[in-house]
Amino acid sequence: MIRRALMAKKAAVRAALAGPIVTYGLIGLCCLIFVIGPVSGLDPRYGTGADLLAAQTGYFERWGVIPSELLRGSSHALLTPLTALFIHGSWLHLLGNMLFLFVFGGMAEERMGRLEFVLFYLVAGYLALCGYAAAHADSVQTLVGASGAISGVLGAFLYLFPKARVTSLFPFLFFLPLRFPAWAVLIFWFVLQWMAARTATTQPGVAYLAHLVGFCLGFLYAWARYRGSRQWRGAPSVEGGGRRREG
């Protein structure tokens, strides 16, 4: 009996180690950084009111991407496209990004392998933020969020698993859970980002252009890297669809 319990425990440990630990690690790191930072409002050391707002503004300026500074090429500014991937502007911003990473990241990680996946994630996110900065060279708004990297994961997923089916909730359909092929959901998402990017202003908001850049980079990388070796598999479900922009 004891031997059987030990064998079951070992099997559970092996299963956990065989899971998408990079995806889980990225989610955990983003959540941890958010909770201990000033944006969550959970740490009393940052104060309240004006003090908290000043702490948040300084936080975004230190770790977020400021396009005009990035293009000047200082050593600190060149690191910010990496640090910004782990900074989020609100609870909703964090939870939305982590949901998509949780749903689509695991299969992409399994297909690519852990080392390749984490390098792909960081490079796609870095280049997505740089692409946004290049298009808004004079902007002094800070840009934070993992959306550029996650968009890269979505682009890669579209190429690798287009026939997988995902469950989505659409507000205009009264949030009914409906299952669609991944290619339909992701292309619909891409079109929405493209339409939003065309009408975006220079005011604080969502950096849709970074999403588009990340998505295209992810798709092109998967196409170049895995041509002729796509795997058709099922997929888990996904629901949904200071001055700063959130990526």
TIMAR-49301 format. One line per 4 residues: number of its first residue (from 0); their letters; for each residue z, y negated, x negated of N, C-alpha, C. Coordinates in steps of 0.1 Angstrom, whole numbers, always signed. Each point is the difference from the previous one (the first is absolute). Example, Ala and Ser with C-alpha at 12.3 -4.5 7.8 and 13.67 -1.06 7.14 Angstrom:
<nodes>
0) as) +78 +57 -132 +0 -12 +9 +0 -12 -9; -7 -11 +4 +0 -11 -9 +8 -11 +8 $
</nodes>
This chain:
<nodes>
0) mirr) +0 +12 -8 +0 -12 +8 +0 -13 -9; +9 +1 -10 +1 -12 -9 -13 -1 -8; -5 +11 -4 -13 -1 -7 -11 -5 +8; -1 +4 +13 -10 -6 +9 +2 -15 +2 $
4) alma) +12 -4 +1 +2 -15 +1 -4 -7 -12; +3 +5 -12 -4 -6 -12 -15 -1 -2; -7 +11 +4 -14 +0 +0 -6 -10 +9; +6 -2 +12 -5 -10 +10 +2 -14 -6 $
8) kkaa) +12 -2 -6 +2 -13 -6 -10 -3 -11; -3 +10 -8 -9 -3 -11 -14 -3 +6; -4 +7 +10 -13 -2 +7 +0 -14 +5; +11 -5 +6 +0 -13 +5 -1 -11 -11 $
12) vraa) +6 +3 -11 -1 -10 -11 -14 +0 -6; -6 +12 -1 -14 +0 -5 -10 -7 +10; +3 +2 +13 -9 -7 +10 +2 -15 -1; +12 -5 -3 +3 -14 -1 -7 -6 -12 $
16) lagp) +1 +8 -11 -6 -5 -13 -16 +1 +1; -5 +8 +9 -14 +1 +1 -6 -10 +10; +9 -8 +7 -5 -10 +9 -5 -12 -7; -4 -10 +8 -5 -13 -6 +11 -9 -5 $
20) ivty) +6 +4 -11 +12 -7 -5 -4 -14 -5; -12 -2 -4 -4 -14 -4 +0 -9 +12; -6 +5 +11 -1 -8 +12 +15 -3 +5; +8 +10 +0 +14 -2 +4 +7 -10 -9 $
24) glig) -3 +2 -13 +7 -9 -10 -5 -15 +2; -12 -2 +2 -5 -14 +3 +6 -6 +12; +1 +8 +11 +6 -5 +12 +15 -3 -3; +7 +9 -7 +14 -2 -2 +2 -12 -9 $
28) lccl) -8 -2 -10 +1 -12 -9 -2 -13 +7; -11 +0 +8 -3 -12 +8 +12 -4 +10; +6 +11 +6 +11 -3 +9 +12 -4 -7; +3 +6 -12 +12 -4 -7 -1 -14 -5 $
32) ifvi) -12 -4 -6 -2 -14 -4 +1 -10 +11; -5 +4 +12 +1 -9 +11 +15 -2 +4; +7 +11 +1 +14 -1 +5 +9 -8 -9; -2 +1 -13 +9 -7 -10 -5 -14 -2 $
36) gpvs) -12 -4 +5 -5 -13 -3 +4 -10 +11; -3 -12 -1 +5 -11 +9 -7 +1 +14; -12 +6 +1 -8 +0 +12 +7 +8 +11; +6 +11 -3 +7 +9 +10 +11 -7 +7 $
40) gldp) +7 -10 -7 +11 -6 +6 +13 +8 +0; +0 +11 -8 +11 +9 +0 +10 -2 -11; -4 -8 -10 +9 -2 -11 +6 -14 +1; +13 -1 +2 +7 -13 +2 -1 -9 -12 $
44) rygt) -3 +5 -12 +0 -8 -12 -11 -11 +1; -10 +2 +8 -11 -10 +2 +4 -11 +9; +11 +1 +7 +4 -10 +9 -7 +0 +13; +1 -11 +7 -7 -1 +13 -7 -14 +1 $
48) gadl) -8 -1 +11 -6 -13 +2 -9 -5 -11; +2 -12 -4 -8 -6 -11 +1 +7 -13; +12 +6 -3 +1 +7 -12 -8 +13 +0; +0 +7 +11 -8 +12 +1 -14 -3 -1 $
52) laaq) -5 -11 +7 -14 -3 +0 -4 -4 -14; +8 -7 -8 -3 -3 -14 -1 +12 -8; +9 +10 +2 +0 +12 -8 -13 +8 +3; -4 +0 +13 -12 +7 +3 -13 -6 -6 $
56) tgyf) +0 -13 +1 -11 -7 -6 -1 +2 -15; +11 -1 -7 +0 +3 -15 -4 +14 -3; +5 +10 +9 -3 +14 -2 -15 +2 +1; -7 -5 +10 -14 +1 +2 -8 -6 -12 $
60) erwg) +4 -12 -4 -7 -7 -11 +2 +8 -13; +11 +7 -2 +2 +7 -13 -8 +13 +0; +0 +7 +11 -5 +14 +0 -14 +1 +7; -4 -10 +8 -12 +0 +7 -12 -5 -8 $
64) vips) -12 +2 +5 -12 -6 -6 -3 -14 +5; -1 -9 -9 -5 -13 +3 -14 -2 -6; -10 +0 +8 -14 +1 -5 -3 -10 -11; +4 -13 +2 -4 -10 -10 +7 +3 -14 $
68) ellr) +12 +6 +0 +7 +3 -12 -6 +13 -6; -3 +10 +8 -6 +12 -5 -12 -2 -8; -9 -9 +5 -12 -3 -6 +1 -8 -13; +12 -6 -2 +2 -6 -13 +4 +10 -11 $
72) gssh) +4 +12 +4 +1 +11 -9 +13 +0 -8; +11 -5 +4 +13 +1 -7 +5 +14 +1; +8 +4 -10 +5 +14 +0 +7 +4 +12; +9 -9 +5 +8 +3 +12 -10 +1 +12 $
76) allt) -9 -10 +2 -9 +1 +11 -8 +12 +1; -4 +5 -12 -9 +12 +0 +8 +13 +4; +13 -1 +0 +8 +11 +4 +3 +0 +15; -1 -12 +6 +4 -1 +14 -9 +8 +10 $
80) plta) -13 +4 -3 -6 +8 +10 +6 +14 +0; +8 +4 -10 +7 +13 +1 +13 -2 +7; +8 -10 -4 +13 -2 +7 -2 -4 +14; -10 -7 +4 -2 -4 +14 -2 +12 +9 $
84) lfih) -5 +12 -5 -2 +12 +7 +13 +5 +6; +11 -4 -5 +13 +6 +4 +9 -11 +7; -6 -11 +3 +7 -11 +7 -6 -2 +14; +8 -1 +10 -5 -2 +14 +7 -12 +6 $
88) gswl) -7 -5 +10 +4 -13 +5 +9 +1 +13; +1 +12 +5 +9 +1 +12 +2 +15 +3; +9 +3 +9 +2 +14 +4 -12 +6 +6; -7 -7 +8 -12 +4 +7 -11 +3 -10 $
92) hllg) -2 -9 -10 -9 +2 -11 +2 +12 -8; +13 +3 -3 +4 +12 -8 -3 +12 +8; +5 +1 +13 -1 +12 +8 -15 +3 +3; -8 -10 +3 -14 +3 +2 -7 +6 -11 $
96) nmlf) +2 -6 -12 -6 +6 -12 +5 +14 -4; +13 +2 +2 +5 +13 -4 -4 +11 +10; -2 -4 +12 -5 +10 +10 -14 +5 -4; -9 -9 -4 -14 +4 -4 +1 +8 -13 $
100) lfvf) +8 -4 -9 +1 +7 -13 +6 +14 +3; +9 +1 +8 +6 +13 +3 -10 +10 +7; -8 -5 +9 -9 +8 +7 -12 +4 -9; -6 -10 -7 -13 +3 -7 +3 +3 -15 $
104) ggma) +11 -4 -5 +2 +2 -15 +2 +14 -4; +7 +8 +8 +3 +14 -4 -12 +8 -2; -10 +0 +9 -12 +8 -2 -8 -5 -12; -1 -13 -1 -7 -6 -12 +6 +4 -13 $
108) eerm) +13 +0 +0 +8 +4 -12 -3 +15 -3; +1 +8 +10 -2 +14 -2 -14 +3 -5; -10 -7 +5 -14 +2 -5 -2 -5 -14; +6 -12 -3 -2 -6 -14 +9 +6 -10 $
112) grle) +12 +4 +4 +10 +3 -10 +9 -12 -2; +12 +3 -4 +10 -11 -1 -3 -11 -9; -3 +3 -13 -3 -10 -10 -12 -8 +4; -11 +6 +4 -12 -7 +4 +3 -9 +12 $
116) fvlf) +8 +5 +10 +2 -7 +12 +8 -13 -3; +11 +1 -8 +8 -12 -3 -8 -10 -8; -9 +4 -9 -8 -9 -8 -10 -6 +9; -6 +8 +9 -10 -6 +10 +7 -10 +9 $
120) ylva) +11 +3 +5 +8 -9 +9 +2 -14 -7; +5 +1 -12 +4 -13 -7 -13 -8 -4; -10 +7 -5 -12 -7 -4 -7 -6 +12; -1 +8 +11 -7 -5 +12 +8 -12 +6 $
124) gyla) +13 +0 +0 +8 -11 +4 -1 -12 -9; +0 +2 -13 -2 -11 -9 -13 -7 +2; -11 +8 +1 -13 -6 +1 -2 -7 +13; +6 +6 +11 -1 -6 +13 +6 -14 +0 $
128) lcgy) +12 -2 -6 +6 -13 -1 -8 -9 -9; -5 +5 -11 -8 -8 -9 -13 -5 +8; -6 +9 +8 -11 -4 +8 +3 -11 +9; +11 +1 +7 +4 -11 +9 +2 -13 -8 $
132) aaah) +7 +1 -11 +2 -12 -9 -13 -6 -4; -10 +8 -4 -12 -6 -5 -7 -7 +11; +1 +4 +13 -6 -7 +11 +7 -12 +5; +13 -1 -5 +8 -12 +4 +6 -6 -13 $
136) adsv) -8 -3 -9 +4 -4 -13 +9 -12 +0; +0 -9 +10 +8 -12 +0 +13 +2 +8; +2 +11 +6 +11 +2 +9 +13 +1 -8; +11 -6 +6 +13 +1 -6 +9 +8 +9 $
140) qtlv) -5 +6 +10 +8 +9 +8 +3 +13 -7; +12 +5 +2 +3 +13 -6 -5 +11 +8; -4 +11 -6 -6 +11 +6 +9 +12 -3; +5 +7 +10 +9 +12 -3 -4 +11 +10 $
144) gasg) +4 +12 -4 -2 +12 +9 -9 +11 -7; +2 +12 +6 -7 +11 -6 -13 +3 +8; -4 -9 +9 -12 +3 +8 -12 +3 -8; -2 -8 -11 -12 +2 -8 -1 +15 -5 $
148) aisg) +11 +4 -5 +1 +14 -5 -2 +10 +11; +7 -2 +11 -1 +9 +11 -14 +0 +6; -6 -11 +0 -14 -1 +5 -9 +9 -9; +3 +0 -13 -7 +9 -9 +2 +14 +4 $
152) vlga) +12 +4 +3 +3 +14 +5 -8 +3 +12; -1 -10 +10 -8 +2 +12 -15 +2 -3; -5 -8 -9 -14 +2 -4 -3 +14 -6; +9 +4 -9 -1 +13 -6 +1 +11 +10 $
156) flyl) +9 -1 +10 +2 +9 +10 -12 +2 +9; -7 -12 +3 -12 +1 +8 -10 +8 -6; -2 -1 -14 -10 +9 -6 +4 +14 -1; +13 +2 -3 +5 +14 -3 +2 +8 +13 $
160) fpka) +4 -6 +10 +4 +7 +12 -5 -6 +13; -13 -3 +1 -5 -7 +12 +1 +8 +13; +1 +13 -1 +1 +8 +12 +14 +3 +4; +9 -4 -7 +14 +1 +4 +2 -8 +13 $
164) rvts) +10 +4 +8 +2 -7 +12 +14 -7 +0; +1 -12 +4 +12 -8 +0 +3 -5 +14; +13 -1 +3 +5 -6 +13 +3 -14 -2; -6 -9 +9 +2 -14 -1 +4 -5 +13 $
168) lfpf) +8 -11 +0 +4 -7 +12 -7 -14 +0; -7 -3 +11 -7 -12 +1 +6 -9 +11; +4 -12 -3 +7 -9 +10 -9 -2 +12; -13 -1 -2 -8 -3 +12 -3 +12 +8 $
172) lffl) +5 +12 -4 -1 +12 +8 +14 +4 +4; +9 -10 +2 +14 +2 +4 +8 +10 -9; -4 +0 -13 +7 +8 -10 +0 +15 +3; -11 +4 +6 -1 +14 +2 -4 +7 -13 $
176) plrf) +7 +11 -3 -4 +7 -13 -13 +8 +2; -10 -4 -8 -13 +6 +1 -4 +5 -14; -6 +12 -1 -4 +5 -12 -15 -3 -3; -3 -4 -12 -14 -4 -4 -2 +6 -14 $
180) pawa) -13 +2 -3 -3 +3 -14 +4 -11 -10; +4 +4 -12 +5 -11 -9 -11 -10 -3; -13 +5 -1 -10 -10 -3 -1 -11 +11; +2 +4 +13 -1 -10 +10 +12 -10 +0 $
184) vlif) +12 +5 -3 +11 -9 +0 -1 -9 -12; -3 +5 -12 -1 -8 -12 -11 -10 +0; -12 +4 +5 -11 -10 +1 +4 -11 +10; +6 +4 +11 +5 -10 +10 +10 -10 -7 $
188) wfvl) +9 +6 -8 +10 -8 -7 -7 -10 -10; -10 +5 -7 -8 -8 -9 -7 -11 +6; -6 +2 +12 -7 -10 +7 +9 -11 +5; +12 +4 +4 +10 -10 +4 +4 -9 -11 $
192) qwma) +2 +6 -12 +4 -7 -12 -11 -10 -4; -13 +5 +1 -11 -9 -3 -1 -11 +9; +1 +2 +13 -1 -11 +10 +12 -10 -2; +12 +5 -3 +11 -9 -2 -2 -8 -13 $
196) arta) -5 +7 -10 -2 -8 -13 -10 -11 +2; -10 +2 +8 -10 -10 +3 +5 -13 +7; +11 +2 +8 +6 -11 +7 +13 -5 -6; +4 +7 -11 +13 -4 -6 -1 -14 -6 $
200) ttqp) +11 -7 +1 +2 -14 -6 +7 +1 -13; +3 -12 -5 +7 +0 -13 +15 -1 +3; +4 +1 +12 +14 -1 +4 +7 +14 -3; +14 +0 -1 +7 +13 -2 -4 +10 +11 $
204) gvay) -1 +12 -4 -4 +10 +9 -3 +13 -7; -9 +8 +5 -3 +13 -5 -13 -1 -10; +1 +6 -11 -11 -1 -10 -10 +11 +3; -8 -2 +10 -9 +10 +5 -11 +3 -11 $
208) lahl) -3 -9 -8 -10 +2 -11 +5 +10 -10; +13 +0 -3 +6 +10 -9 -2 +14 +6; +2 +1 +13 -2 +13 +7 -14 +5 -2; -10 -9 +2 -14 +4 -1 -3 +5 -14 $
212) vgfc) +5 -8 -10 -3 +3 -14 +6 +14 -3; +13 +2 +4 +6 +12 -3 -6 +12 +6; -4 -1 +13 -7 +10 +7 -13 +4 -6; -8 -10 -4 -13 +3 -6 +2 +7 -14 $
216) lgfl) +9 -5 -7 +3 +6 -13 +4 +15 +1; +9 +2 +10 +5 +14 +2 -12 +9 +4; -8 -4 +9 -11 +8 +5 -10 +3 -12; -3 -11 -7 -10 +2 -11 +6 +9 -11 $
220) yawa) +13 -1 -3 +6 +8 -10 -1 +15 +4; +4 +3 +13 -1 +14 +5 -14 +5 +0; -9 -9 +3 -14 +5 +0 -5 +3 -14; +3 -8 -10 -4 +3 -13 +8 +12 -6 $
224) ryrg) +12 +1 +3 +9 +10 -6 -2 +14 +7; -2 +0 +13 +1 +13 +7 -13 +4 +7; -11 -6 -4 -13 +4 +7 -2 +15 +0; -3 +6 +11 -3 +14 +1 +12 +9 +0 $
228) srqw) +12 -6 +1 +12 +8 +0 +10 -4 +11; -5 -6 +11 +9 -4 +10 +6 +12 +7; +12 -2 +5 +7 +11 +8 +3 -4 +14; -5 +8 +10 +2 -4 +13 +13 +6 +5 $
232) rgap) +10 -8 +3 +13 +5 +4 +6 -9 +11; +10 +6 +6 +7 -8 +11 +8 -11 -6; +6 -9 +8 +8 -11 -5 +12 -2 +9; +10 -5 -5 +11 -4 +8 -3 -12 +9 $
236) sveg) +9 -4 +8 -3 -11 +10 +4 -14 -6; -7 -10 +5 +3 -14 -3 +1 -8 +12; +9 -9 +2 +1 -8 +11 -3 -15 -4; -8 -7 +9 -3 -14 -3 -15 -2 -2 $
240) ggrr) -2 -5 -5 -12 -5 -5 +2 -8 -12; +125 -183 -106 -9 -9 -8 -14 +0 +5; -9 -6 -3 -14 +2 +4 -6 +12 -8; -5 +9 +8 -4 +12 -7 -11 +7 +9 $
244) reg) -7 +8 -6 -9 +9 +8 +5 +14 -2; -1 +8 +10 +5 +14 -1 -12 +10 -2; +1 +8 -10 -10 +10 -2 +4 +14 +3 $
</nodes>
